[in-house]
Amino acid sequence: MNADQDVPAAAPALTVPGTAAEGRQPFRSQPVSFVRRGSRLQGRRREAWAELADDYLIDVPRITTDTSVAPGFVLDADVVFGRRAPLVVEVGSGLGEAIAAMAEREPGRNFLALEVYRPGLAQTMLRIEQQSLTNVRVAQVNAAEAMAGMLPASSVDELWVYFPDPWHKARHLKRRLVQESFAVLAARVLTPGALFRLATDWSSYAVQMRSVLDASADFENLHHGERAGAQSPLTQVWESGVELVVGGAPVREGKDPVSTGNTGVNEGTDTLGGWAPRFEGRPLTSFENKAIEAGRMVFDLTYRRR
Ligand SMILES: C[S@@+](CC[C@H](N)C(=O)[O-])C[C@H]1O[C@@H](n2cnc3c(N)ncnc32)[C@H](O)[C@@H]1O
């Protein structure tokens, strides 16, 4: 599928970790939030890519790798979706469970899945086809790059980041997707009043998301102060120590349990709260299911673009 590539303006001068556009440095001069997992397609997913990409996969011009976005490329969503409608964007859509479920429920909105993992995109296209959805498109891109230039400013009506890779170890924290630079990108693409929904099953990442977005003048927590104290999933994680073991083995980096290492272990009570109720539009994905089976808590956050 071809989007409008005839856009002379260069991508805005935003600093995006790990992007080709950043100071025109080589791609991955900064850490990115993903690693290249096997991108080879097999069986039904391979066939799906061959058969369905023309209909659902956005043809993104590249500069370096197959997840990069050529500077100057701007998506024309009206052309890509063949209609004008509110746009929901999911960053790191995995196998497409959430986006396909919501697209089916809300045919009046357009849904765009941004994902680097090719088998996940193939699976998402299979879902689109199986569910006869006409309102979903997918793009194989580093979402940070897409949000810096490919998506026009104020063009997104809802943004989702569900269960981003946790990057537990202290030396990997800089790879986490949701950090200050990402909040700037989210603010750039979201239209005023639009919602930014996040979920994670790791307390230290939940705290990082909350701190980053609370500190941004562009966002307002829709559930400010809610579920604090004993009601807070954070308090419950600290009290239970559930994150101190994963799959029966302690999660450790040096002497500290890494998942709670940057929030403090058993800090006592989370007095801030701010946790949203579980978004009923988010189906239980395999990632979330594994977390629940391991006894971990799930943290939801919902912010509104000012
Ligand atoms: C832990 S999985 C969660 C998938 C899905 N959201 C879910 O809840 O089932 C995180 C996903 O984010 C993707 N990802 C990580 N960094 C990304 C980036 N910068 N741009 C696009 N996708 C990214 C990974 O490839 C992976 O599929």
The ligand as a MOL file (V3000), in Angstrom:
LIG
                    3D

  0  0  0     0  0            999 V3000
M  V30 BEGIN CTAB
M  V30 COUNTS 27 29 0 0 0
M  V30 BEGIN ATOM
M  V30 1 C 6.1690 -7.4500 25.2950 0
M  V30 2 S 5.5570 -7.2130 23.6890 0 CHG=1
M  V30 3 C 3.8440 -6.7910 23.9500 0
M  V30 4 C 2.9910 -6.9330 22.7210 0
M  V30 5 C 1.5390 -6.4850 22.8470 0
M  V30 6 N 1.4390 -5.0630 23.1260 0
M  V30 7 C 0.8020 -7.2730 23.9010 0
M  V30 8 O 0.3810 -6.7040 24.8930 0
M  V30 9 O 0.6090 -8.4850 23.6890 0 CHG=-1
M  V30 10 C 6.2840 -5.6950 23.1840 0
M  V30 11 C 6.2650 -5.4870 21.6770 0
M  V30 12 O 6.7460 -4.1880 21.3700 0
M  V30 13 C 7.5150 -4.2630 20.1770 0
M  V30 14 N 8.3950 -3.0890 20.1490 0
M  V30 15 C 9.3710 -2.7860 21.0290 0
M  V30 16 N 9.9400 -1.6060 20.7220 0
M  V30 17 C 9.2910 -1.1360 19.6140 0
M  V30 18 C 9.4310 0.0270 18.8130 0
M  V30 19 N 10.3390 0.9670 19.0910 0
M  V30 20 N 8.6050 0.1840 17.7610 0
M  V30 21 C 7.6870 -0.7570 17.4640 0
M  V30 22 N 7.5080 -1.8850 18.1880 0
M  V30 23 C 8.2980 -2.0830 19.2510 0
M  V30 24 C 8.2210 -5.6060 20.2880 0
M  V30 25 O 8.6390 -6.0930 19.0350 0
M  V30 26 C 7.1340 -6.4650 20.9340 0
M  V30 27 O 6.3580 -7.1300 19.9630 0
M  V30 END ATOM
M  V30 BEGIN BOND
M  V30 1 1 1 2
M  V30 2 1 2 3
M  V30 3 1 2 10
M  V30 4 1 3 4
M  V30 5 1 4 5
M  V30 6 1 5 6
M  V30 7 1 5 7
M  V30 8 2 7 8
M  V30 9 1 7 9
M  V30 10 1 10 11
M  V30 11 1 11 12
M  V30 12 1 11 26
M  V30 13 1 12 13
M  V30 14 1 13 14
M  V30 15 1 13 24
M  V30 16 1 14 15
M  V30 17 1 14 23
M  V30 18 2 15 16
M  V30 19 1 16 17
M  V30 20 1 17 18
M  V30 21 2 17 23
M  V30 22 1 18 19
M  V30 23 2 18 20
M  V30 24 1 20 21
M  V30 25 2 21 22
M  V30 26 1 22 23
M  V30 27 1 24 25
M  V30 28 1 24 26
M  V30 29 1 26 27
M  V30 END BOND
M  V30 END CTAB
M  END
